[in-house]
Amino acid sequence: MNQLADHVTGPVLAPHDERYDAERTGWQIARRHRPDLVVGAVRPADVQAAVTYASARGLPVAVQGTGHAAAAVAGTSGVLITTARMSAVRVDADAGTARVAAGTRWDQVVRAAAPAGLAPLSGSAPHVGAVSYTLGGGLGLLSRTFGYAADHVRGLDVVTADGRLRHVGPDREPDLFWALRGGRDNFGVVTAMEIDLMPVTTVYGGALVFPVETAADVFGTYLRWAATVPDAMNSSIALIALPNSPAIPAPLRGRRSVHVRIACTVGDPAAGERLVAPLRALGPSIDTLGALAYQDAGSIHDEPAEPAAVESDTALLGDLDDHAVRAILDRISLDAAVPHVVELRQLGGRLAHQPAVANAVGNRDARYLLNLVSRLAGTDTGPARSAHTGLLDALAPWSTGGRFLNFMNGADAASQVRSAYSAADHRRLTGIKAVHDPQNVFRLNHNIPPTQN
């Protein structure tokens, strides 16, 4: 430990250290790493030192990003690198790009880009870590319009298992560049990325909230409406269990409600009004739609920032119909809090196309992403697992068989990684892993093992 600490600017902590628990704890508190050492990286050289130390001793390395970043497994040994101290953004307004350090959150990038009239392809929760989100694909508020965040990465700085800091891009180690964009932290620790920014300052956005009794009508109308909208329209629909709080309107308090979330890049608010008219005609109890500065777009989903114990599951689905709606509603107890969130995010648009510089993000033919989230009162995941499995089974006729890496954070996530890729792409990923991490040092994650000779 002392040998490593001599080469690291940030803290190096063992289980007996007072700051150990705080350093190893991320947003997900139901599943936490318990490593031999935690390295609080401040600079790329700290990451290099930590990886070199671990590799020389045959120890696994895990990376803990900021915000909602959640590990697929909770490691019980090895070295955990935390990146929260590596937080910086540099915007090049003329080039329309940003350089983003490993621990930076999306809200920081949004604020830095806004004065230039630009916006990143950030997530629905602005407190999500930008790098981990992007490496997993990055499905955000404007993805139907512009594609995945991973589609707009120009270059990456990454420390590989040999301790080298590499600068990779389309013309520099293109295989590794392809794998990192969609393969997350399987191939190294990314210390910074250069990304495209979009010429977006405002969206037509907000939420429509309906009583749960209207769920069948709202879901059915939403699905028919979603099949007609242009790529400029980004939306999702969710059943959400609301708290019993005076801040919630009385008819919705302590019960489920139906939320339709909108982020539209049509420019003219009147055009947005015309597009959402079929949904508004259903008579929402709450209507927050209007012109919205992109800096405030986190209010659309209004997701909690505080650490939480949750269990989640996901699936990718094809085209949905009224039978699919009935399959969802028949499996949900409308006054129960499990699952807390049952969400469908519309895909398609630019998401269906590979970018000019291809990457490893798979399953681009899916039409919807299903996201299930349940809060846990304690350590018992049984009720949540049972509810999730029942709903996933009910929707099996509409499933593509694939999953999306960023939302793959349930108890079975480690065994589901292959479903994020085509068979050919997974083979290519295991081959690249064999070149850059043959000992599978980076394995406490959504693991892609190296090809075995």
ROBAGU-733933 format. One record per residue (C-alpha): residue number from 1; residue in three letters; x, y, z. Coordinates in Angstrom, 3 decimals, m for minus. Example, Ala and Ser with C-alpha at 12.3 -4.5 7.8 and 13.67 -1.06 7.14 Angstrom:
2
> 1, ala, 12.300, m4.500, 7.800 .
> 2, ser, 13.670, m1.060, 7.140 .
This chain:
453
> 1, met, 0.000, 0.000, 0.000 .
> 2, asn, 2.724, 2.481, 0.928 .
> 3, gln, 4.488, 1.755, m2.345 .
> 4, leu, 1.348, 2.759, m4.244 .
> 5, ala, 0.592, 5.774, m2.054 .
> 6, asp, 4.027, 7.207, m2.846 .
> 7, his, 3.015, 7.453, m6.520 .
> 8, val, m0.560, 8.745, m6.133 .
> 9, thr, m1.634, 12.333, m5.517 .
> 10, gly, m5.064, 11.408, m4.135 .
> 11, pro, m5.932, 9.181, m1.164 .
> 12, val, m5.086, 5.473, m1.049 .
> 13, leu, m7.378, 3.826, 1.490 .
> 14, ala, m7.611, 0.369, 3.053 .
> 15, pro, m10.660, m1.085, 4.872 .
> 16, his, m9.403, 0.099, 8.277 .
> 17, asp, m9.174, 3.743, 7.144 .
> 18, glu, m11.816, 6.165, 8.392 .
> 19, arg, m12.586, 7.499, 4.885 .
> 20, tyr, m12.762, 4.060, 3.228 .
> 21, asp, m16.536, 3.585, 3.363 .
> 22, ala, m17.319, 7.043, 2.013 .
> 23, glu, m14.810, 6.651, m0.819 .
> 24, arg, m16.109, 3.246, m1.958 .
> 25, thr, m19.794, 4.206, m1.823 .
> 26, gly, m21.463, 5.432, m4.994 .
> 27, trp, m25.056, 6.215, m5.904 .
> 28, gln, m26.139, 2.560, m5.607 .
> 29, ile, m25.892, 1.669, m1.922 .
> 30, ala, m27.454, m1.805, m2.202 .
> 31, arg, m24.382, m3.161, m3.984 .
> 32, arg, m20.979, m1.766, m3.074 .
> 33, his, m17.405, m2.808, m3.794 .
> 34, arg, m15.262, m3.909, m0.860 .
> 35, pro, m11.770, m3.731, m2.363 .
> 36, asp, m8.410, m4.243, m0.742 .
> 37, leu, m7.527, m0.664, m1.680 .
> 38, val, m9.404, 2.385, m2.939 .
> 39, val, m7.489, 4.933, m4.988 .
> 40, gly, m9.034, 8.385, m5.247 .
> 41, ala, m7.495, 9.445, m8.555 .
> 42, val, m6.755, 13.131, m9.109 .
> 43, arg, m4.859, 12.872, m12.401 .
> 44, pro, m4.176, 10.301, m15.127 .
> 45, ala, m0.830, 9.426, m13.517 .
> 46, asp, m2.719, 8.253, m10.415 .
> 47, val, m4.772, 5.889, m12.582 .
> 48, gln, m1.590, 4.606, m14.232 .
> 49, ala, m0.004, 3.951, m10.850 .
> 50, ala, m3.069, 2.109, m9.557 .
> 51, val, m3.430, m0.075, m12.646 .
> 52, thr, 0.292, m0.883, m12.742 .
> 53, tyr, 0.242, m1.819, m9.045 .
> 54, ala, m2.784, m4.099, m9.464 .
> 55, ser, m1.606, m5.759, m12.675 .
> 56, ala, 1.771, m6.603, m11.198 .
> 57, arg, 0.064, m8.414, m8.310 .
> 58, gly, m2.676, m10.133, m10.296 .
> 59, leu, m5.385, m8.026, m8.655 .
> 60, pro, m8.592, m7.010, m10.429 .
> 61, val, m9.324, m3.328, m11.035 .
> 62, ala, m12.746, m1.714, m10.800 .
> 63, val, m13.719, 1.841, m11.688 .
> 64, gln, m16.374, 3.819, m9.850 .
> 65, gly, m17.762, 6.721, m11.813 .
> 66, thr, m19.737, 9.656, m10.513 .
> 67, gly, m23.473, 10.205, m10.433 .
> 68, his, m25.692, 7.202, m11.112 .
> 69, ala, m22.842, 5.019, m12.347 .
> 70, ala, m23.442, 1.539, m10.926 .
> 71, ala, m21.271, m1.555, m11.061 .
> 72, ala, m22.582, m4.817, m12.464 .
> 73, val, m20.956, m6.711, m9.609 .
> 74, ala, m19.739, m5.808, m6.137 .
> 75, gly, m16.085, m6.745, m6.003 .
> 76, thr, m14.649, m8.058, m2.739 .
> 77, ser, m10.951, m7.656, m3.487 .
> 78, gly, m8.533, m5.841, m5.742 .
> 79, val, m8.219, m2.124, m6.388 .
> 80, leu, m11.112, 0.319, m6.835 .
> 81, ile, m10.336, 3.566, m8.667 .
> 82, thr, m12.731, 6.436, m7.982 .
> 83, thr, m12.790, 9.284, m10.475 .
> 84, ala, m14.860, 11.996, m8.747 .
> 85, arg, m11.789, 14.226, m8.234 .
> 86, met, m11.003, 14.188, m11.968 .
> 87, ser, m13.629, 16.772, m12.822 .
> 88, ala, m13.051, 19.306, m15.601 .
> 89, val, m14.655, 20.547, m18.837 .
> 90, arg, m13.091, 22.561, m21.645 .
> 91, val, m15.397, 23.736, m24.436 .
> 92, asp, m14.144, 24.657, m27.912 .
> 93, ala, m17.001, 26.765, m29.220 .
> 94, asp, m15.535, 27.113, m32.717 .
> 95, ala, m15.098, 23.363, m33.150 .
> 96, gly, m18.352, 22.535, m31.359 .
> 97, thr, m16.593, 20.097, m29.028 .
> 98, ala, m15.815, 19.569, m25.370 .
> 99, arg, m13.017, 17.806, m23.553 .
> 100, val, m14.441, 16.089, m20.475 .
> 101, ala, m12.424, 14.534, m17.638 .
> 102, ala, m13.309, 11.154, m16.133 .
> 103, gly, m15.230, 12.315, m13.056 .
> 104, thr, m17.265, 15.075, m14.660 .
> 105, arg, m21.055, 15.029, m14.375 .
> 106, trp, m23.354, 16.029, m17.200 .
> 107, asp, m24.693, 19.091, m15.401 .
> 108, gln, m21.159, 20.506, m15.434 .
> 109, val, m20.866, 19.950, m19.193 .
> 110, val, m24.312, 21.433, m19.826 .
> 111, arg, m23.411, 24.611, m17.916 .
> 112, ala, m20.049, 24.954, m19.671 .
> 113, ala, m21.525, 24.488, m23.159 .
> 114, ala, m24.580, 26.730, m22.772 .
> 115, pro, m22.834, 30.143, m23.216 .
> 116, ala, m21.653, 28.944, m26.649 .
> 117, gly, m25.203, 27.968, m27.664 .
> 118, leu, m24.304, 24.291, m27.487 .
> 119, ala, m25.426, 21.207, m25.564 .
> 120, pro, m24.054, 17.701, m24.951 .
> 121, leu, m26.034, 14.513, m25.528 .
> 122, ser, m26.570, 14.180, m21.797 .
> 123, gly, m28.846, 11.838, m19.896 .
> 124, ser, m32.264, 12.363, m18.401 .
> 125, ala, m30.574, 12.813, m15.000 .
> 126, pro, m28.062, 15.695, m15.159 .
> 127, his, m26.084, 14.303, m12.215 .
> 128, val, m25.030, 11.189, m14.170 .
> 129, gly, m21.294, 10.768, m14.769 .
> 130, ala, m20.581, 11.783, m18.366 .
> 131, val, m17.776, 9.333, m19.208 .
> 132, ser, m19.257, 6.101, m17.847 .
> 133, tyr, m22.627, 6.997, m19.420 .
> 134, thr, m21.010, 7.584, m22.823 .
> 135, leu, m18.860, 4.445, m22.772 .
> 136, gly, m21.976, 2.348, m22.121 .
> 137, gly, m23.696, 3.891, m25.147 .
> 138, gly, m25.423, 6.926, m23.700 .
> 139, leu, m29.189, 7.042, m24.251 .
> 140, gly, m30.248, 10.565, m23.412 .
> 141, leu, m32.829, 13.276, m23.811 .
> 142, leu, m32.024, 14.004, m27.468 .
> 143, ser, m30.912, 10.584, m28.706 .
> 144, arg, m33.639, 9.978, m31.293 .
> 145, thr, m32.607, 13.255, m32.888 .
> 146, phe, m28.813, 12.888, m32.785 .
> 147, gly, m27.999, 9.269, m31.864 .
> 148, tyr, m26.209, 7.740, m28.911 .
> 149, ala, m23.659, 9.803, m27.004 .
> 150, ala, m21.085, 7.152, m27.971 .
> 151, asp, m21.751, 8.030, m31.627 .
> 152, his, m20.301, 11.499, m31.041 .
> 153, val, m16.978, 10.706, m29.364 .
> 154, arg, m13.957, 12.074, m31.226 .
> 155, gly, m11.184, 10.730, m29.025 .
> 156, leu, m10.435, 9.026, m25.709 .
> 157, asp, m7.548, 9.002, m23.261 .
> 158, val, m7.373, 5.555, m21.668 .
> 159, val, m5.063, 3.709, m19.297 .
> 160, thr, m4.850, 0.078, m20.400 .
> 161, ala, m3.888, m2.973, m18.319 .
> 162, asp, m0.189, m2.435, m19.024 .
> 163, gly, m0.347, 0.954, m17.302 .
> 164, arg, 0.104, 2.951, m20.521 .
> 165, leu, m1.887, 6.133, m21.129 .
> 166, arg, m3.078, 5.892, m24.724 .
> 167, his, m4.738, 8.536, m26.879 .
> 168, val, m7.119, 6.697, m29.195 .
> 169, gly, m9.425, 7.817, m31.987 .
> 170, pro, m10.563, 6.924, m35.507 .
> 171, asp, m6.971, 7.008, m36.794 .
> 172, arg, m5.173, 5.962, m33.597 .
> 173, glu, m5.713, 2.368, m32.470 .
> 174, pro, m9.133, 2.217, m34.167 .
> 175, asp, m10.000, m1.269, m32.840 .
> 176, leu, m9.588, m0.135, m29.249 .
> 177, phe, m11.509, 3.070, m30.033 .
> 178, trp, m14.361, 0.987, m31.494 .
> 179, ala, m14.480, m1.304, m28.447 .
> 180, leu, m14.398, 1.405, m25.788 .
> 181, arg, m17.451, 3.139, m27.266 .
> 182, gly, m20.014, 0.605, m26.133 .
> 183, gly, m17.712, m1.751, m24.194 .
> 184, arg, m17.495, 0.526, m21.166 .
> 185, asp, m14.605, m0.167, m18.724 .
> 186, asn, m13.591, m3.581, m20.060 .
> 187, phe, m10.532, m2.308, m21.926 .
> 188, gly, m9.091, 0.281, m19.584 .
> 189, val, m9.807, 3.326, m17.469 .
> 190, val, m10.815, 6.317, m19.584 .
> 191, thr, m9.382, 9.483, m18.056 .
> 192, ala, m10.863, 11.959, m20.564 .
> 193, met, m12.936, 12.116, m23.727 .
> 194, glu, m13.470, 14.600, m26.541 .
> 195, ile, m17.098, 14.808, m27.685 .
> 196, asp, m19.254, 16.657, m30.168 .
> 197, leu, m21.695, 19.249, m28.858 .
> 198, met, m25.046, 19.966, m30.516 .
> 199, pro, m26.392, 23.385, m31.576 .
> 200, val, m29.230, 23.256, m29.033 .
> 201, thr, m30.138, 25.945, m26.509 .
> 202, thr, m33.817, 25.216, m25.864 .
> 203, val, m36.222, 22.329, m26.318 .
> 204, tyr, m39.972, 22.050, m26.264 .
> 205, gly, m40.235, 19.848, m23.228 .
> 206, gly, m41.716, 18.897, m19.909 .
> 207, ala, m44.134, 16.291, m18.612 .
> 208, leu, m47.784, 15.305, m18.769 .
> 209, val, m49.066, 13.441, m15.691 .
> 210, phe, m52.275, 11.405, m15.680 .
> 211, pro, m54.226, 9.492, m13.004 .
> 212, val, m53.457, 5.786, m13.010 .
> 213, glu, m57.093, 4.942, m13.807 .
> 214, thr, m56.480, 6.271, m17.314 .
> 215, ala, m53.335, 4.155, m17.841 .
> 216, ala, m54.708, 1.887, m20.564 .
> 217, asp, m55.998, 4.827, m22.611 .
> 218, val, m52.838, 6.921, m22.135 .
> 219, phe, m50.461, 4.067, m22.941 .
> 220, gly, m52.439, 3.046, m26.016 .
> 221, thr, m52.675, 6.615, m27.300 .
> 222, tyr, m48.977, 7.185, m26.608 .
> 223, leu, m47.882, 4.119, m28.590 .
> 224, arg, m50.026, 5.048, m31.598 .
> 225, trp, m48.779, 8.646, m31.376 .
> 226, ala, m45.121, 7.614, m31.048 .
> 227, ala, m45.350, 5.665, m34.306 .
> 228, thr, m46.076, 8.934, m36.171 .
> 229, val, m43.652, 11.480, m34.703 .
> 230, pro, m40.485, 12.819, m36.372 .
> 231, asp, m36.946, 12.194, m35.135 .
> 232, ala, m37.021, 15.607, m33.457 .
> 233, met, m39.425, 14.162, m30.868 .
> 234, asn, m37.833, 12.354, m27.925 .
> 235, ser, m40.174, 10.867, m25.350 .
> 236, ser, m40.915, 8.192, m22.793 .
> 237, ile, m43.922, 6.983, m20.823 .
> 238, ala, m43.786, 5.603, m17.303 .
> 239, leu, m45.884, 4.282, m14.463 .
> 240, ile, m44.455, 5.845, m11.308 .
> 241, ala, m45.367, 5.272, m7.666 .
> 242, leu, m45.593, 8.757, m6.170 .
> 243, pro, m44.898, 9.464, m2.483 .
> 244, asn, m47.661, 10.380, m0.049 .
> 245, ser, m46.536, 13.990, 0.163 .
> 246, pro, m48.429, 17.301, 0.395 .
> 247, ala, m46.341, 18.481, m2.574 .
> 248, ile, m48.199, 15.983, m4.808 .
> 249, pro, m51.734, 16.870, m5.993 .
> 250, ala, m54.322, 15.016, m3.876 .
> 251, pro, m55.679, 12.722, m6.640 .
> 252, leu, m52.141, 11.425, m7.331 .
> 253, arg, m50.748, 11.362, m3.790 .
> 254, gly, m49.435, 8.030, m2.546 .
> 255, arg, m50.472, 6.213, m5.710 .
> 256, arg, m49.177, 5.385, m9.146 .
> 257, ser, m49.575, 7.842, m11.973 .
> 258, val, m48.734, 7.867, m15.673 .
> 259, his, m45.988, 10.241, m16.801 .
> 260, val, m45.259, 11.165, m20.413 .
> 261, arg, m41.924, 12.976, m20.766 .
> 262, ile, m41.119, 15.123, m23.810 .
> 263, ala, m37.921, 16.688, m25.209 .
> 264, cys, m38.474, 18.013, m28.731 .
> 265, thr, m35.961, 19.889, m30.890 .
> 266, val, m38.399, 21.402, m33.418 .
> 267, gly, m37.268, 24.905, m32.461 .
> 268, asp, m40.658, 26.619, m32.774 .
> 269, pro, m42.730, 25.975, m29.623 .
> 270, ala, m45.889, 26.162, m31.734 .
> 271, ala, m44.673, 23.156, m33.724 .
> 272, gly, m44.126, 21.287, m30.462 .
> 273, glu, m47.652, 22.206, m29.341 .
> 274, arg, m49.098, 20.736, m32.529 .
> 275, leu, m47.115, 17.512, m32.138 .
> 276, val, m48.256, 16.841, m28.567 .
> 277, ala, m51.906, 17.799, m29.141 .
> 278, pro, m53.151, 14.153, m29.227 .
> 279, leu, m51.622, 13.568, m25.785 .
> 280, arg, m52.917, 16.792, m24.306 .
> 281, ala, m56.401, 15.905, m25.509 .
> 282, leu, m56.433, 13.123, m22.881 .
> 283, gly, m56.671, 15.726, m20.106 .
> 284, pro, m53.538, 15.466, m17.938 .
> 285, ser, m53.704, 16.381, m14.238 .
> 286, ile, m50.315, 18.100, m14.519 .
> 287, asp, m48.959, 19.750, m17.677 .
> 288, thr, m45.490, 21.357, m17.647 .
> 289, leu, m44.862, 21.386, m21.411 .
> 290, gly, m43.372, 24.501, m22.949 .
> 291, ala, m40.162, 26.118, m24.166 .
> 292, leu, m37.384, 24.977, m21.831 .
> 293, ala, m33.732, 26.019, m21.661 .
> 294, tyr, m31.579, 22.930, m22.087 .
> 295, gln, m29.823, 23.845, m18.849 .
> 296, asp, m33.139, 23.073, m17.111 .
> 297, ala, m33.918, 19.887, m19.035 .
> 298, gly, m33.214, 17.719, m15.995 .
> 299, ser, m36.633, 18.807, m14.720 .
> 300, ile, m38.316, 16.718, m17.446 .
> 301, his, m37.638, 13.388, m15.725 .
> 302, asp, m36.867, 15.006, m12.338 .
> 303, glu, m34.864, 11.990, m11.164 .
> 304, pro, m33.481, 11.851, m7.610 .
> 305, ala, m29.817, 12.641, m7.087 .
> 306, glu, m29.459, 11.157, m3.595 .
> 307, pro, m27.818, 7.731, m3.160 .
> 308, ala, m30.369, 4.932, m3.004 .
> 309, ala, m30.755, 1.187, m2.602 .
> 310, val, m32.493, m0.011, m5.737 .
> 311, glu, m32.966, m3.095, m7.859 .
> 312, ser, m33.391, m2.594, m11.595 .
> 313, asp, m33.921, m4.599, m14.759 .
> 314, thr, m34.191, m3.813, m18.436 .
> 315, ala, m35.136, m5.235, m21.822 .
> 316, leu, m35.233, m4.031, m25.414 .
> 317, leu, m38.561, m4.383, m27.188 .
> 318, gly, m39.895, m4.237, m30.728 .
> 319, asp, m43.089, m2.518, m31.860 .
> 320, leu, m45.759, m2.521, m29.147 .
> 321, asp, m49.551, m2.659, m29.283 .
> 322, asp, m52.580, m2.734, m27.000 .
> 323, his, m51.845, m6.344, m26.075 .
> 324, ala, m48.428, m5.270, m24.783 .
> 325, val, m50.080, m2.505, m22.743 .
> 326, arg, m52.462, m5.050, m21.231 .
> 327, ala, m49.508, m7.340, m20.429 .
> 328, ile, m47.905, m4.497, m18.464 .
> 329, leu, m51.026, m3.384, m16.625 .
> 330, asp, m52.121, m6.905, m15.747 .
> 331, arg, m48.801, m7.440, m13.971 .
> 332, ile, m48.801, m4.188, m11.992 .
> 333, ser, m50.540, m3.630, m8.690 .
> 334, leu, m51.582, m0.029, m9.241 .
> 335, asp, m51.318, 0.996, m5.590 .
> 336, ala, m48.044, m0.862, m4.865 .
> 337, ala, m44.545, 0.589, m4.984 .
> 338, val, m42.889, m2.425, m6.657 .
> 339, pro, m41.712, m1.753, m9.251 .
> 340, his, m41.454, 1.919, m8.372 .
> 341, val, m40.879, 2.837, m12.042 .
> 342, val, m42.026, 1.000, m15.170 .
> 343, glu, m40.744, 3.046, m18.102 .
> 344, leu, m40.796, 2.728, m21.882 .
> 345, arg, m38.340, 4.960, m23.762 .
> 346, gln, m38.962, 5.307, m27.465 .
> 347, leu, m35.937, 4.439, m29.597 .
> 348, gly, m35.596, 4.579, m33.392 .
> 349, gly, m34.670, 7.753, m35.249 .
> 350, arg, m30.896, 8.277, m35.382 .
> 351, leu, m30.420, 5.537, m32.795 .
> 352, ala, m31.163, 2.984, m35.499 .
> 353, his, m28.109, 3.986, m37.558 .
> 354, gln, m24.397, 3.395, m37.093 .
> 355, pro, m22.412, 6.641, m36.948 .
> 356, ala, m19.812, 7.558, m39.551 .
> 357, val, m17.171, 6.024, m37.272 .
> 358, ala, m18.757, 2.757, m36.145 .
> 359, asn, m18.758, 1.635, m32.513 .
> 360, ala, m19.745, m1.398, m30.435 .
> 361, val, m23.203, m0.181, m29.355 .
> 362, gly, m25.599, m2.947, m30.393 .
> 363, asn, m29.304, m3.711, m30.796 .
> 364, arg, m30.005, m0.668, m32.940 .
> 365, asp, m33.163, m2.264, m34.373 .
> 366, ala, m35.046, m2.068, m31.046 .
> 367, arg, m38.067, 0.243, m30.886 .
> 368, tyr, m38.415, 0.683, m27.108 .
> 369, leu, m36.317, 0.295, m23.995 .
> 370, leu, m38.071, m1.056, m20.898 .
> 371, asn, m36.629, 0.141, m17.597 .
> 372, leu, m37.785, m1.291, m14.253 .
> 373, val, m36.664, 0.267, m10.967 .
> 374, ser, m37.671, m0.717, m7.438 .
> 375, arg, m36.618, 0.980, m4.240 .
> 376, leu, m35.413, m1.382, m1.528 .
> 377, ala, m36.403, m0.875, 2.088 .
> 378, gly, m33.643, m3.190, 3.302 .
> 379, thr, m31.487, m5.947, 1.877 .
> 380, asp, m34.319, m8.209, 0.682 .
> 381, thr, m34.490, m8.040, m3.104 .
> 382, gly, m37.046, m10.868, m3.329 .
> 383, pro, m40.240, m8.828, m3.922 .
> 384, ala, m38.512, m6.628, m6.497 .
> 385, arg, m36.946, m9.558, m8.319 .
> 386, ser, m40.276, m11.378, m8.417 .
> 387, ala, m42.132, m8.337, m9.763 .
> 388, his, m39.456, m7.633, m12.381 .
> 389, thr, m39.275, m11.240, m13.568 .
> 390, gly, m43.046, m11.434, m13.893 .
> 391, leu, m43.196, m8.304, m16.007 .
> 392, leu, m40.247, m9.314, m18.197 .
> 393, asp, m41.838, m12.717, m18.780 .
> 394, ala, m45.164, m11.106, m19.695 .
> 395, leu, m43.423, m8.918, m22.287 .
> 396, ala, m41.344, m11.752, m23.754 .
> 397, pro, m43.457, m11.881, m26.966 .
> 398, trp, m42.332, m8.321, m27.756 .
> 399, ser, m38.702, m8.672, m26.620 .
> 400, thr, m35.844, m8.459, m29.122 .
> 401, gly, m33.725, m10.590, m26.785 .
> 402, gly, m31.285, m7.710, m26.342 .
> 403, arg, m30.423, m5.372, m23.500 .
> 404, phe, m28.767, m1.973, m23.206 .
> 405, leu, m25.612, m1.784, m21.111 .
> 406, asn, m26.289, 1.500, m19.296 .
> 407, phe, m29.522, 0.157, m17.780 .
> 408, met, m28.173, m3.342, m17.058 .
> 409, asn, m27.683, m2.978, m13.313 .
> 410, gly, m29.767, m5.733, m11.706 .
> 411, ala, m28.593, m8.802, m9.824 .
> 412, asp, m28.233, m10.764, m13.083 .
> 413, ala, m26.400, m8.039, m15.010 .
> 414, ala, m23.046, m9.840, m15.112 .
> 415, ser, m24.608, m12.820, m16.877 .
> 416, gln, m26.497, m10.716, m19.417 .
> 417, val, m23.641, m8.830, m21.059 .
> 418, arg, m23.698, m10.849, m24.309 .
> 419, ser, m27.245, m9.636, m24.950 .
> 420, ala, m25.951, m6.078, m25.414 .
> 421, tyr, m24.161, m7.065, m28.641 .
> 422, ser, m24.551, m9.080, m31.790 .
> 423, ala, m22.695, m12.406, m31.790 .
> 424, ala, m20.141, m11.063, m34.281 .
> 425, asp, m19.506, m7.900, m32.290 .
> 426, his, m19.126, m9.853, m29.045 .
> 427, arg, m16.511, m12.074, m30.703 .
> 428, arg, m14.670, m9.001, m31.922 .
> 429, leu, m14.800, m7.486, m28.429 .
> 430, thr, m13.356, m10.618, m26.817 .
> 431, gly, m10.553, m10.573, m29.383 .
> 432, ile, m9.701, m6.940, m28.640 .
> 433, lys, m9.865, m7.737, m24.930 .
> 434, ala, m7.305, m10.513, m25.464 .
> 435, val, m4.920, m7.977, m27.019 .
> 436, his, m5.266, m5.228, m24.414 .
> 437, asp, m6.251, m7.096, m21.231 .
> 438, pro, m5.389, m10.794, m21.634 .
> 439, gln, m5.464, m11.390, m17.855 .
> 440, asn, m8.904, m9.749, m17.531 .
> 441, val, m7.662, m7.224, m15.001 .
> 442, phe, m10.761, m5.137, m15.712 .
> 443, arg, m13.344, m7.747, m14.727 .
> 444, leu, m15.357, m6.234, m11.877 .
> 445, asn, m17.815, m4.777, m14.352 .
> 446, his, m20.188, m5.738, m17.177 .
> 447, asn, m17.460, m8.155, m18.119 .
> 448, ile, m16.306, m9.109, m21.582 .
> 449, pro, m13.704, m11.874, m21.097 .
> 450, pro, m10.688, m12.199, m23.388 .
> 451, thr, m10.673, m14.808, m26.123 .
> 452, gln, m8.931, m17.943, m24.892 .
> 453, asn, m6.279, m19.374, m27.241 .
